[in-house]
Amino acid sequence: MPITDTQADRTAPYARPAEDVAAELSTDPAVGLSPAEAARLLEEGGPNELPSKPPVPAWKRFIAQFNDPLVFLLLGAIVISAIAWVLEGAHGAPVDSIVILAVVTLNAILGFVQENKAADAVAALSEMTRATSTVLRDGSRVVVPSSELVVGDILVLGEGDQVGADARLLSAAALRVVESSLTGEADAVTKTAEAVGPGTDLADRTCMVYRGTSVAQGTGRAIVVATGGDTEMGAIARMLDAVEEEATPLQEEIHQISKMLGIIVVVIAVVVVGTLLAMAEERSAETIIHALLLGVSLAVAAVPEGLPAILSVVLALGVQRMALHKAVVKKLTSVETLGSASVICSDKTGTLTRSEMTIQEVVTASGLAVVTGIGYKPEGDVAPDADRDGQPDVDPLAGGLADEVTVVLSGGALASDAELSVTDDVWSVVGDPTEGAFLVAEKKLGTDGHREERFARAGEVPFTSDRKMMSVLHTDTKHGMIIVSKGAPDVLMEHCAQVRVDGTAQELTEAIRGHFTEHIADMSGRALRTLGVAYRVLDEAEADRVRAEGADADFSDMERDLVMAGVVGIIDPPRPEAATAVAEAHRAGVRVLMITGDHPATAGRIAADLGIAERGARVVTGRELTEMDDDSLSAAVAEASVYARVAPEHKMRIVHALKSQGHTVSMTGDGVNDAPALRAADIGVAMGITGTQVTKEAATMVLADDNFATIVRAVGEGRRIFDNIKKFLRFLLSSNMGEVLTVFGGVVLAGVIGLSGHSETGVVLPLVATQILWINLVTDSGPALAMGVDPSVEDVMGRPPRKPTDRVVDGAMWGGVLLVGAVMAFSTLTTLDIFLPGGLIEIGVSTDDLDTARTAAFTTLVFAQLFNTFNARSQTVSAFSHMFVNKWLWGSIALAVVLQIAVVEVPFLQTAFSTSSLDAAHWMVVVAMASLVLWVDEIRKLILRARG
């Protein structure tokens, strides 16, 4: 449906000159807003955030805790208990019903608190990965959270940026924007600063950029005209309903386990209850009620109701802990994948190296100059190096070499969008680190002030991964209009016809090409990155065209017949911790591949220094990758670990080849073109410092420090988190299995252990429903959570990666769960038999009543589960190994012991939980019987270790 030309259309920002829009908003495009004015506008207009549904009130989230099948079961138990109380004469208070209701409420409170903790942890991670935008404030470029953008802000846009708000373009240089998230158009849209007609469709408003879109190429500046809900994306957001988050594979498996347990226990409960009713001498209402209470008790015993909440909290706390170590995992689900990473494909620059780009050498037609000093602080000298021994001569630059070095360094600084700044004597670069290296070297040379006075930018041809070069056009007060280019030397020389020698342009002969090629190979062999600089003075016709077409036009056709000025060698030394991290990855069975756009010799040298590959090992180039079919590529990635001169599309092919071989792949990236490969990888890793907003959006994990060692630490942390999940699963499942087998065994073996004959109905339970609820409340919360933050008791990096097909709860774990559960049931029922007369064990202490014997059995089961916390910390490692490293575990056990003693000895709790006081002999037997679970599992682990 066509858009009508209304008054609103005619006054819309896209239909008016950019100058008019800026004037209306009282913003100087060259200066931007002041910080004070931006703060005032932010307070008036509110944050730049999309409208969303109001948060669910706390009371509704609390009520939601009761929306669970298990809770419905417990509520049924309350009703059944109340009916039993009425049938028994309604004497006193309905203690069982009150206690079950209290425990259900307390469980809901715990679930509510745990859910809030998980939500807070995820919110903290979202804060760490929030989008940022570059704006002008008082004439300086600053990076601010996109949520703080205000109407009137001047956006500075570059390749890879995520557009933070709707804005009217003021200028654009070869600017292309991906708007598929808004318009559905897959191809990037070319943008200009020219106004379009009133009523133009959204997809055709070429002078506008919109929130949620991304810059694919080029640069530009724009003035913000709408934020938050007033943006086009905000209008769409208001029409969308919230999408339910899908369950992770881990959550699905745990759900299936709970479902399976539920089905098993229902079958057991039905069989037991049916058998009891069939064997009962008379089927009175009281008999039926007690039989149903047994069924409810079995259901309560079997289902680990706290498991989903504990899982969410453990994942959230683990991921938050990873964020403190500079690895910001955007989704909790990614922890599952991190633990199984088998290949890490890493960039070189900034990830394996320090990202402190420093020009060390300058090669021109006249010779070689050495630049001293490391880092962004402009301290050092530029001097000739006639002997090429790496140490500068004492004589200063002079003659043709001085002229050529000045052109190279000043030209490279001229063809730059970076800015060098200092705060408290700490120098930093805003923009590309390589461009910053030219600014620093130029300052060392002492010519930076002259460049700023002499040149004014008129246009540019942006860098792209395909072209491997960029150019700027400047008005020169001495020579008119010039073009300055920089890029990969081999690519740049193809655009050159001349070379600068002693202040003049001469023919670029094969001999001089060989001179440069020799030096480039030498520098690359010493792990220096090489970059060439060239220029040309435009003729009058070309200059007129630039002035006529403006900065937004495409001038790539002018990158011809250039004058080669020289080549710089830039060092980016390996991070000191990178070699150790590579060795740790190899020890963990994880392959490390270096994938870089640098020269093959540079890549091979750095890879050898870091231990990624042997010295002299094969380096696969992008050109080779292009020529390979899928079979050849598969063979290459199985063998080679170093890839150089690689384009983004090659990364995608490498990912697919590795995944086809069954690997779980981590891929790093920072540029906008890396985003597809990051999405294709199992673990996409974006650079937090140098990475574009687009790659951060596409990635699974963001490195806050751009450090390879952080990836390896994250893999180790992911393995530890996964191990901890298995620990509390092992603990919860075995503990609940012990409860099920205790109740089931107590009924089946009632005549053997002396339980029969203690009730007129003939239905006697080894534990009452409130006691089982108490066990779950005391042991399923604190100790399980403490195991979720347990330090490693095993060498998690000393074993190969986990296969994605491996189940969380495998056959070996189920075997251990059944064994421990059986031992718990044996200890509990044996304790009951010891203190209850008429059973299998007749000793002097078998003179207690049912309540006392049941209390001893109840306490034995609680203590057995507390002993089981040490068992569950590993499938094979002894419980006595690293026993005291987890203060939270010891604290939760101590609290559980105190609470259990209170339940046994405090009078009003005795009434609530049907307990009686125990003397010293009882306590000694209880502790001894409960400890059986520890000793039996130690024997099992010893046998497993003996088998290797």
Buried (B, 14 or more C-beta within 10 A) or exposed (E): EEEEEEEEBEEBBBBBBBEEBBEBBEBEBEEBBEEEBBEEBBEEBEBBEBEEEEEEEEEEBBEBBBEBEBBEBBBBBBEBBBBBBEBEEEEEEBBBBBBBBBBBEEBBEBBBEBBEBBBEBBEBBEEBBEBBBBBBBBEEBBEBBBBBBBBBBBBBBBBBBBBBBBBBBBBBBBBBBBBBBBBEEEEBBBBBBEBBEBBBEEEEBBBBBBBBBBBBBBBBBBBBBBBBBBBBBBEEBEEEEEEEEEEBEBBEBBEEBBEEBBEEBBEBBEEBBEEBBEEBEEEEEBBBBBBBBBBBBBBBBBBBBBBBBBBBBBBBBBBBBBBEBBBBBBBBBBBBBBBBBBBBBBBBBBBBBBBBBBBBBBBBBBBBBBBBBBBBBBEBBBBBBEEEEEEBBEEEBEEBBBBBBBBBBBBBBBBBBBBBEEEEEEBEBBBBBBBBBBBBBBBBBEBBEEBEEBBEBBBBBBBBBEBBBBBBBBBBEEEBBBBBBBBBBBEBBEBBBBBBBBEEBBEBEEEBBEBBBEBBEBBBEBBBBBBBBBBBBBEEEBBEBBEEEBBBBBBBEBBEEBBBBBBBBBBBBBBEBBBBBBBBBBEBEBBBBBBBBBBBBBBBBBBBBBBBBEEEBBBBBBEBBEEBEEEEBBEBBEEBBBBBBBBBBBBBBBBBBBBEEEBBBBBBBBBBBBBBBBBBBBBBBBBBBBBBBBBBBBBBBBBBBBBBBBBBBBBBBBBBBBBBBBBBBBBBBBBBBBBBBBBBBBBEBBEEBBBBEBBEBBBBBBBBBBBBBBBBBBBBBBBBBBBBBBEBBBEBBEEEBBEBEEEBBEEEBBEBBBBBBBBBBBBBBBBBBBBBBBBEBEEEBBEBEBBBBBBBBBBBBBBBBBBBBBBBBBBBBBBEEBEEEBEBBBEBBEEBBEBBEEBBBBEEBBEBBBBBEBEEEBBEBBBEBBBBBBEBBBEBBEEBEEEE
